[in-house]
Amino acid sequence: MGKAAHESGESCLFYVGVTRARDHLILSYSERYGKQKAKRSLYLDALEAGLPEDRIARLRWEQAPREETPLDDAPSIVPSSQPSEAFIQAMKPASLSVNAIEAYQRCPRQYAYSAIYHFSNEEDTYQLFWQATQKTVEILRKQLQESNGAHVVPTQQEIQELYTQHWQELGGHTAPFAALYEEHGHEVVEAVRRKLLVQEDVEWDTRPSLQVEVAGKPVRVTVDRIEMSTSSQPIEPVRYVRTRFGRSRSKPSAEIRELLYTLAYRQQHPGQSVELHSHNLSTGEVVPIKMTARKEQSLYDEVEKSIIGLEKNDYPPRPDAFRCPTCPFFFICPA
């Protein structure tokens, strides 16, 4: 109760913070806050008492004396969080991609940290799951192509063993919730295997890289899957398919990536009606995606605006109460 409860909570918080350190632990305190003197936490004394001196490095920051100049009344200059133009030109990607545009639209500052500063965070379990799935499906596709029309498909056990091999090579078996992700990976690749068994007259091209022009700029887009009929008289037109994972209550809608799929489709298959589909690999659901003229123009305007911002090297933070705490650069962002 009272003070004891506060001290107990503070000690728990201190313990959690200290034990999260991996390589270095940096603790700081101030002797003064404005005009008010301050005492450092008693837990710092307890920590120092339990550590040998050779494991502690002490630093002290002293405020430099302020020089009186004729410009003393001038407004102070606030250091900018914008990287210099020379640094940007040396570090920015050589080409523009749909991934860059999507990242910039989520938050320009987050884009700068990853694409300009090249800060990176550890791959999470979902990314490893995604990579293992893509590798397995690609090998499955190649095996079908190399069978010269015999449509030889690996067995369920073979395809699941192949997934496990990729999963372990990527280190997924050591990641959090590894067993759950691996089990779902087995379900996904088996569902894809069964789908290919019944699509004898359809050939898949997985993750081809295409280039489209938006606002006078070339943009690279990778299509998750292109389905083409191998029949001498194809009944169905070519399909551009975007793959997804997980369950969602809402139906997939046209977004930035679907816009670029649409532009690439018209470029590769002029005169044909654009066929866009979404394939949820977790549920097996395949649904068409409708792109109205109004929606296409709205998305095009958004992409054009993002490209202008990227060309100007403009990376303002975009604070969001939901997204920001999940950002890997949350603690260094000026927002």
C-alpha positions as CSV (number, residue, x, y, z in Angstrom):
1,M,0.0,0.0,0.0
2,G,1.0,3.6,-0.6
3,K,4.8,4.2,-0.8
4,A,5.6,0.5,-0.5
5,A,3.5,-0.2,-3.6
6,H,5.2,2.5,-5.5
7,E,8.7,1.3,-4.6
8,S,7.7,-2.3,-5.5
9,G,6.4,-1.2,-8.9
10,E,9.5,0.9,-9.5
11,S,11.9,-2.0,-8.6
12,C,9.9,-4.4,-10.9
13,L,10.2,-1.8,-13.8
14,F,13.9,-1.3,-13.2
15,Y,14.5,-5.1,-13.2
16,V,12.6,-5.6,-16.4
17,G,14.4,-2.8,-18.2
18,V,17.9,-3.9,-17.0
19,T,17.3,-7.6,-17.9
20,R,16.3,-6.7,-21.5
21,A,19.8,-5.6,-22.4
22,R,21.7,-7.9,-24.8
23,D,25.1,-6.4,-25.4
24,H,25.3,-3.1,-23.5
25,L,23.3,-1.5,-20.7
26,I,23.3,2.3,-20.5
27,L,21.9,3.9,-17.5
28,S,21.7,7.7,-17.1
29,Y,20.5,10.2,-14.5
30,S,20.5,13.9,-14.0
31,E,21.6,15.9,-10.9
32,R,19.3,18.7,-11.8
33,Y,16.1,19.2,-13.7
34,G,15.9,22.9,-14.5
35,K,16.4,24.7,-11.2
36,Q,15.4,21.7,-9.1
37,K,18.1,19.4,-7.7
38,A,17.5,15.6,-8.2
39,K,18.7,12.4,-6.6
40,R,19.6,9.4,-8.6
41,S,17.7,6.2,-8.1
42,L,18.8,4.0,-5.2
43,Y,18.6,1.0,-7.6
44,L,21.7,2.3,-9.4
45,D,23.7,1.9,-6.1
46,A,22.4,-1.6,-5.7
47,L,23.4,-2.5,-9.3
48,E,26.9,-1.0,-9.0
49,A,27.4,-2.8,-5.7
50,G,26.8,-6.2,-7.4
51,L,29.1,-5.6,-10.4
52,P,32.9,-5.6,-10.6
53,E,34.5,-2.3,-11.5
54,D,35.9,-3.6,-14.8
55,R,32.3,-4.0,-16.1
56,I,31.3,-0.4,-15.4
57,A,32.3,2.6,-17.4
58,R,31.3,6.0,-15.9
59,L,30.8,9.1,-18.1
60,R,29.8,12.6,-17.1
61,W,28.3,15.2,-19.4
62,E,28.9,18.8,-18.5
63,Q,27.0,21.6,-20.1
64,A,29.4,23.8,-22.1
65,P,29.4,27.5,-20.9
66,R,27.4,29.7,-23.1
67,E,29.3,32.4,-25.0
68,E,27.8,35.9,-25.0
69,T,27.8,37.2,-28.6
70,P,26.0,39.9,-30.4
71,L,23.7,37.2,-31.8
72,D,22.8,36.0,-28.4
73,D,19.2,37.1,-28.8
74,A,18.9,35.2,-32.1
75,P,16.6,32.2,-32.1
76,S,18.5,28.9,-31.4
77,I,19.0,26.5,-34.3
78,V,17.2,23.2,-33.7
79,P,19.3,20.3,-35.1
80,S,17.5,18.7,-38.1
81,S,16.6,15.0,-38.2
82,Q,16.7,15.2,-42.0
83,P,19.8,13.5,-43.5
84,S,22.0,15.6,-45.7
85,E,21.5,15.5,-49.5
86,A,25.0,14.0,-50.1
87,F,24.2,11.2,-47.6
88,I,20.8,10.5,-49.3
89,Q,22.3,10.4,-52.8
90,A,25.0,8.0,-51.6
91,M,22.6,5.7,-49.8
92,K,19.2,5.8,-51.5
93,P,18.1,2.8,-53.6
94,A,19.1,3.0,-57.3
95,S,15.6,2.1,-58.5
96,L,12.0,2.7,-57.4
97,S,9.9,-0.3,-56.3
98,V,6.4,-0.9,-55.1
99,N,7.8,-2.0,-51.7
100,A,9.4,1.5,-51.4
101,I,6.2,3.3,-52.3
102,E,4.2,1.2,-49.8
103,A,6.7,1.8,-47.1
104,Y,6.9,5.5,-47.8
105,Q,3.1,5.8,-47.6
106,R,3.0,4.0,-44.3
107,C,5.5,6.5,-42.8
108,P,8.2,8.5,-44.7
109,R,10.4,8.6,-41.6
110,Q,10.3,4.9,-41.2
111,Y,11.1,4.5,-44.8
112,A,14.2,6.7,-44.4
113,Y,15.4,4.7,-41.4
114,S,15.2,1.4,-43.4
115,A,16.0,2.5,-47.0
116,I,18.4,5.5,-46.4
117,Y,20.1,4.8,-43.1
118,H,19.8,1.1,-43.7
119,F,18.8,0.4,-40.1
120,S,17.4,-3.1,-39.9
121,N,15.5,-5.1,-37.3
122,E,15.6,-8.8,-36.7
123,E,13.4,-10.9,-39.0
124,D,10.3,-12.1,-37.0
125,T,8.8,-15.5,-37.2
126,Y,6.2,-14.5,-39.8
127,Q,8.9,-13.3,-42.2
128,L,10.8,-16.7,-41.9
129,F,7.5,-18.5,-42.4
130,W,6.8,-16.4,-45.5
131,Q,10.3,-17.1,-46.9
132,A,10.1,-20.8,-46.3
133,T,6.7,-21.0,-48.0
134,Q,7.9,-19.0,-51.0
135,K,11.0,-21.2,-51.4
136,T,8.9,-24.4,-51.2
137,V,6.3,-23.3,-53.7
138,E,8.9,-22.1,-56.2
139,I,10.7,-25.5,-56.1
140,L,7.3,-27.2,-56.5
141,R,6.6,-25.0,-59.6
142,K,10.0,-25.8,-61.1
143,Q,9.5,-29.5,-60.6
144,L,6.2,-29.4,-62.5
145,Q,7.8,-27.4,-65.4
146,E,10.7,-29.9,-65.7
147,S,8.4,-32.9,-65.8
148,N,7.7,-32.0,-69.5
149,G,3.9,-32.2,-69.3
150,A,3.9,-35.4,-67.2
151,H,2.5,-33.3,-64.3
152,V,4.6,-35.2,-61.7
153,V,3.7,-33.7,-58.3
154,P,5.6,-34.5,-55.1
155,T,3.7,-36.4,-52.4
156,Q,2.4,-34.7,-49.3
157,Q,5.2,-36.1,-47.2
158,E,7.9,-34.9,-49.7
159,I,6.5,-31.4,-49.9
160,Q,6.3,-31.1,-46.1
161,E,9.8,-32.4,-45.7
162,L,11.0,-29.8,-48.2
163,Y,9.2,-27.1,-46.3
164,T,10.8,-28.2,-43.0
165,Q,14.2,-28.2,-44.7
166,H,13.8,-24.6,-45.7
167,W,12.3,-23.7,-42.4
168,Q,15.4,-25.0,-40.5
169,E,17.9,-23.5,-43.0
170,L,16.3,-20.1,-42.2
171,G,16.5,-20.7,-38.5
172,G,12.7,-20.7,-38.1
173,H,12.8,-23.7,-35.7
174,T,14.5,-21.5,-33.1
175,A,12.1,-18.6,-33.4
176,P,9.1,-17.8,-31.1
177,F,6.0,-20.0,-31.8
178,A,8.1,-22.1,-34.2
179,A,5.9,-25.2,-33.9
180,L,2.7,-23.3,-34.8
181,Y,4.3,-21.6,-37.8
182,E,5.8,-24.8,-39.1
183,E,2.5,-26.7,-38.7
184,H,0.7,-24.0,-40.7
185,G,3.5,-24.0,-43.3
186,H,2.8,-27.7,-43.8
187,E,-0.9,-27.0,-44.3
188,V,-0.2,-24.2,-46.8
189,V,2.2,-26.1,-49.0
190,E,-0.1,-29.2,-49.0
191,A,-3.0,-27.0,-50.1
192,V,-0.9,-25.6,-52.9
193,R,0.1,-29.1,-53.9
194,R,-3.5,-30.2,-54.1
195,K,-4.4,-27.1,-56.1
196,L,-1.7,-27.8,-58.7
197,L,-3.0,-31.4,-59.0
198,V,-6.4,-30.2,-60.3
199,Q,-4.9,-27.4,-62.5
200,E,-3.3,-29.5,-65.1
201,D,-3.8,-27.0,-67.9
202,V,-2.5,-24.0,-65.9
203,E,1.1,-22.9,-65.6
204,W,2.3,-20.7,-62.7
205,D,5.0,-18.1,-62.9
206,T,5.8,-17.1,-59.4
207,R,7.2,-13.7,-58.4
208,P,8.2,-12.3,-61.8
209,S,9.6,-8.8,-61.7
210,L,8.0,-6.3,-64.1
211,Q,8.4,-2.6,-64.7
212,V,5.7,0.0,-65.1
213,E,5.7,3.8,-65.5
214,V,4.0,6.0,-63.0
215,A,4.2,9.8,-63.2
216,G,7.0,9.5,-65.7
217,K,9.1,7.3,-63.4
218,P,9.9,3.6,-63.8
219,V,8.6,1.5,-60.9
220,R,9.5,-2.2,-60.3
221,V,6.7,-4.5,-59.2
222,T,6.9,-8.2,-58.3
223,V,3.7,-10.1,-59.1
224,D,3.1,-12.9,-56.5
225,R,1.8,-15.2,-59.2
226,I,0.8,-15.2,-62.9
227,E,-1.5,-18.0,-64.0
228,M,-1.5,-18.9,-67.7
229,S,-3.4,-21.6,-69.6
230,T,-1.2,-24.2,-71.3
231,S,-4.0,-25.3,-73.6
232,S,-3.7,-24.7,-77.3
233,Q,-6.9,-22.8,-77.1
234,P,-6.9,-21.1,-73.7
235,I,-10.4,-20.7,-72.3
236,E,-9.5,-18.3,-69.4
237,P,-7.4,-15.2,-69.7
238,V,-4.1,-14.7,-67.9
239,R,-4.6,-14.0,-64.2
240,Y,-2.4,-11.9,-61.9
241,V,-2.7,-13.2,-58.4
242,R,-1.8,-11.6,-55.1
243,T,-1.2,-14.1,-52.3
244,R,-2.0,-13.5,-48.6
245,F,-1.9,-15.3,-45.3
246,G,-4.1,-15.3,-42.2
247,R,-7.8,-14.9,-41.6
248,S,-9.7,-11.6,-42.2
249,R,-13.3,-10.7,-41.8
250,S,-13.2,-8.2,-44.7
251,K,-12.8,-9.1,-48.3
252,P,-9.5,-8.1,-50.0
253,S,-9.8,-4.7,-51.9
254,A,-7.7,-2.9,-54.5
255,E,-4.6,-1.2,-53.0
256,I,-1.4,0.3,-54.3
257,R,0.0,-3.1,-55.3
258,E,-3.1,-4.0,-57.2
259,L,-2.9,-0.7,-59.1
260,L,0.6,-1.6,-60.3
261,Y,-0.5,-5.1,-61.1
262,T,-3.2,-3.5,-63.3
263,L,-0.7,-1.2,-65.1
264,A,1.7,-4.2,-65.6
265,Y,-1.2,-6.3,-66.9
266,R,-2.2,-3.8,-69.5
267,Q,1.4,-3.4,-70.6
268,Q,2.0,-7.2,-70.9
269,H,-1.4,-8.1,-72.3
270,P,-2.8,-5.2,-74.3
271,G,-6.4,-5.4,-75.3
272,Q,-7.4,-7.9,-72.6
273,S,-9.6,-7.2,-69.6
274,V,-7.5,-7.1,-66.5
275,E,-7.9,-10.2,-64.3
276,L,-6.8,-9.7,-60.7
277,H,-7.4,-12.3,-58.0
278,S,-6.5,-12.7,-54.3
279,H,-5.5,-16.1,-53.1
280,N,-5.5,-16.6,-49.3
281,L,-3.0,-19.4,-48.8
282,S,-4.1,-19.9,-45.2
283,T,-7.8,-20.5,-46.1
284,G,-7.5,-21.5,-49.7
285,E,-10.0,-18.8,-50.7
286,V,-9.6,-17.3,-54.2
287,V,-11.6,-14.2,-55.0
288,P,-11.5,-11.7,-57.8
289,I,-10.4,-8.1,-57.1
290,K,-12.4,-5.3,-58.7
291,M,-10.6,-2.2,-59.8
292,T,-13.1,0.6,-60.7
293,A,-11.9,3.6,-62.8
294,R,-12.5,5.9,-59.8
295,K,-10.5,3.7,-57.4
296,E,-7.7,3.4,-60.0
297,Q,-7.4,7.2,-60.4
298,S,-7.5,7.7,-56.6
299,L,-4.7,5.1,-56.1
300,Y,-2.7,6.6,-59.0
301,D,-2.9,10.0,-57.3
302,E,-1.6,8.6,-54.1
303,V,1.3,6.8,-55.8
304,E,2.2,10.0,-57.8
305,K,2.2,12.0,-54.6
306,S,4.5,9.5,-52.9
307,I,6.9,9.5,-55.8
308,I,7.1,13.3,-55.7
309,G,8.0,13.0,-52.0
310,L,10.6,10.4,-52.7
311,E,12.1,12.5,-55.4
312,K,12.3,15.5,-53.1
313,N,13.9,13.4,-50.4
314,D,11.2,14.5,-48.0
315,Y,10.9,12.2,-45.0
316,P,8.6,13.7,-42.4
317,P,7.4,11.5,-39.5
318,R,3.8,10.4,-39.6
319,P,2.7,9.8,-36.0
320,D,0.1,7.1,-35.5
321,A,-1.1,6.0,-32.0
322,F,-1.6,2.4,-33.3
323,R,1.4,1.9,-35.6
324,C,4.1,3.8,-33.9
325,P,4.6,1.6,-30.8
326,T,5.1,-1.4,-33.1
327,C,7.7,0.4,-35.3
328,P,11.3,-1.0,-34.8
329,F,12.5,2.6,-34.8
330,F,10.0,3.9,-32.3
331,F,12.6,5.1,-29.7
332,I,14.8,7.0,-32.1
333,C,12.0,8.8,-34.1
334,P,11.6,12.5,-33.6
335,A,7.8,12.1,-33.5
